[in-house]
Amino acid sequence: MGLAEYYLVLQLCFYQEKVVSMEFKKPRPTIDPDSKIYWDSAKDNKLMVQYSLDTEEYFLYSKQLTNASDSKNIVWKEVSGKGKIYSFTVVHVPAGPAFKEDTPYIVASIELDGGARIISNILTDNIADISIGDKVSVVFEKQDDDFTIPKFKLEK
């Protein structure tokens, strides 16, 4: 067994011991000035994305990754929350102890009608039903009074 495998075994043993002895809360994103409108609107069951008046392009958060990178004319617009699966992966190994009960779960890149892409989960009872190009719509999963996560479900 190499050094990398040895450390992996140690991590797994530590992880399993911690899961038995501790309760884990799921981490929350950092809500900064660039994302505050997005998260506040989610609490009201609204999906908001940014829109460049200069390039007429929808995007979420990082305008540096769009044609709107030099635009100063950015507004937030409510969108329908409908779109299609651009890509996805099925997560079998949790992203931390707090997600163990959720596995397997789907993390997907959703291309919203209008062009913006959003990374989120797809909620389904049958992972085998998921395909690239499937139509989806937003649902709002309330965690508590202060935090709601936009997730997606299949439109069949």
C-alpha positions as CSV (number, residue, x, y, z in Angstrom):
1,M,0.0,0.0,0.0
2,G,1.4,3.4,-1.0
3,L,1.4,6.5,1.1
4,A,-1.7,8.0,-0.8
5,E,-3.7,4.8,-0.1
6,Y,-2.7,4.8,3.5
7,Y,-3.9,8.4,4.0
8,L,-7.1,7.5,2.2
9,V,-7.8,4.6,4.6
10,L,-7.0,6.9,7.6
11,Q,-9.4,9.5,6.3
12,L,-12.2,7.0,5.8
13,C,-11.8,5.6,9.3
14,F,-11.8,9.1,10.8
15,Y,-14.8,10.0,8.6
16,Q,-16.8,6.9,9.7
17,E,-16.0,7.5,13.3
18,K,-17.1,11.1,13.1
19,V,-20.4,10.3,11.4
20,V,-21.3,7.9,14.2
21,S,-20.4,10.4,17.0
22,M,-21.5,13.8,15.6
23,E,-24.4,15.4,13.9
24,F,-23.4,17.5,10.9
25,K,-25.2,20.5,9.5
26,K,-25.0,21.1,5.8
27,P,-22.7,24.0,4.8
28,R,-24.3,27.2,3.3
29,P,-22.9,29.4,0.6
30,T,-21.4,32.7,1.5
31,I,-24.0,35.3,0.7
32,D,-22.0,38.3,-0.6
33,P,-23.2,41.5,-2.4
34,D,-23.0,39.7,-5.8
35,S,-25.4,36.9,-4.7
36,K,-27.6,38.6,-2.1
37,I,-30.5,39.3,-4.5
38,Y,-30.4,35.7,-5.8
39,W,-30.6,34.2,-2.3
40,D,-33.1,36.8,-1.0
41,S,-35.4,36.1,-4.0
42,A,-35.2,32.4,-3.5
43,K,-36.8,32.8,0.0
44,D,-39.8,34.3,-1.9
45,N,-39.8,31.4,-4.4
46,K,-38.4,33.6,-7.2
47,L,-35.5,32.7,-9.4
48,M,-33.5,35.8,-10.3
49,V,-30.5,35.9,-12.7
50,Q,-28.4,38.8,-13.9
51,Y,-28.9,40.4,-17.3
52,S,-26.6,42.7,-19.3
53,L,-28.5,45.5,-21.0
54,D,-25.4,46.0,-23.2
55,T,-25.1,42.5,-24.5
56,E,-28.6,41.3,-23.9
57,E,-27.2,38.2,-22.1
58,Y,-28.5,36.4,-19.0
59,F,-25.9,35.1,-16.6
60,L,-25.6,34.1,-13.0
61,Y,-22.9,35.7,-10.8
62,S,-19.7,35.7,-12.8
63,K,-19.9,38.1,-15.6
64,Q,-16.2,37.5,-16.2
65,L,-17.2,34.3,-17.9
66,T,-19.6,36.0,-20.3
67,N,-19.6,38.6,-23.1
68,A,-20.9,41.1,-20.5
69,S,-17.5,41.2,-18.6
70,D,-17.1,45.0,-19.5
71,S,-20.8,45.9,-19.0
72,K,-21.8,48.3,-16.3
73,N,-25.5,48.0,-17.2
74,I,-26.4,44.9,-15.2
75,V,-29.9,44.3,-13.8
76,W,-31.5,41.4,-12.0
77,K,-34.5,39.8,-13.8
78,E,-36.9,37.1,-12.6
79,V,-36.9,34.1,-14.9
80,S,-39.4,31.2,-15.3
81,G,-37.1,28.6,-13.9
82,K,-37.6,26.4,-16.8
83,G,-34.7,24.9,-18.8
84,K,-33.0,21.8,-19.8
85,I,-30.2,19.6,-18.4
86,Y,-26.9,20.7,-20.1
87,S,-24.8,18.1,-18.1
88,F,-25.0,16.2,-14.9
89,T,-23.2,13.8,-12.6
90,V,-24.5,11.3,-10.1
91,V,-22.8,11.7,-6.7
92,H,-22.3,8.4,-4.9
93,V,-19.6,9.6,-2.4
94,P,-20.9,12.4,-0.3
95,A,-19.3,15.8,-0.4
96,G,-18.9,15.6,3.4
97,P,-20.6,13.9,6.3
98,A,-23.7,16.2,6.2
99,F,-24.5,14.8,2.7
100,K,-24.2,11.1,3.5
101,E,-28.0,10.5,3.8
102,D,-28.6,12.2,0.4
103,T,-26.5,9.9,-1.7
104,P,-26.9,9.2,-4.4
105,Y,-27.8,12.7,-5.6
106,I,-27.5,14.6,-8.9
107,V,-25.5,17.7,-9.5
108,A,-26.4,19.3,-12.8
109,S,-25.7,22.2,-15.0
110,I,-29.1,23.6,-16.1
111,E,-29.4,25.8,-19.1
112,L,-32.3,28.1,-18.3
113,D,-34.6,29.4,-21.0
114,G,-32.9,32.6,-21.9
115,G,-29.4,31.2,-21.8
116,A,-28.1,31.5,-18.3
117,R,-26.6,28.3,-16.7
118,I,-27.0,27.4,-13.1
119,I,-25.5,24.5,-11.1
120,S,-28.0,22.8,-8.8
121,N,-29.5,19.5,-7.8
122,I,-32.1,17.5,-9.7
123,L,-34.7,16.0,-7.4
124,T,-35.9,12.6,-8.5
125,D,-36.8,9.2,-7.1
126,N,-35.3,7.5,-10.1
127,I,-31.8,8.6,-11.1
128,A,-32.0,6.3,-14.2
129,D,-34.7,8.7,-15.6
130,I,-32.2,11.6,-16.0
131,S,-30.7,12.4,-19.4
132,I,-28.9,15.4,-21.0
133,G,-31.5,17.6,-22.7
134,D,-34.4,16.7,-20.3
135,K,-36.6,19.6,-19.5
136,V,-36.7,20.7,-15.9
137,S,-38.3,23.4,-13.8
138,V,-37.3,25.0,-10.6
139,V,-38.6,24.1,-7.1
140,F,-37.6,25.9,-4.0
141,E,-36.4,23.8,-1.1
142,K,-36.8,25.7,2.2
143,Q,-34.1,24.8,4.7
144,D,-35.3,27.2,7.4
145,D,-36.9,30.7,7.5
146,D,-33.6,32.3,6.4
147,F,-32.4,30.0,3.7
148,T,-34.0,28.5,0.6
149,I,-32.2,26.6,-2.2
150,P,-33.5,26.6,-5.8
151,K,-33.4,23.0,-7.1
152,F,-34.9,21.4,-10.1
153,K,-37.3,18.6,-11.0
154,L,-38.0,16.8,-14.3
155,E,-40.8,18.0,-16.5
156,K,-42.3,14.8,-17.9
